[in-house]
Amino acid sequence: MPDTVNDRPRPLFVAEVAAELRLHEYTVRNMLVRGDIPGVKLAGRWYVTRENLDKLLAEALSTRRWRRVPPMERAFHPIH
């Protein structure tokens, strides 16, 4: 699919954003609803611009708002 439509950047769909962020599509939709990812909903479909996604990633990486969770923190810890 071309990167532009009528000389404007082509919007990204939820599946494309999810693939790029390596998240599930439901997670991306929830983030869009909460406003964590800037996007617009038209006719029941979410759209994100490449520019907004790049800004979000740059901000998250520069502020370390998101962090990688070490494997031990991800493991299930039963309550004793």
Buried (B, 14 or more C-beta within 10 A) or exposed (E): EEEEEEEEEBBBBBEBBBEBBEBEBEBBBEBBEEEBBBBEEEEEEBBBBBEBBEEBEEEBEEEEEEEEEEEEEEEEEEEE
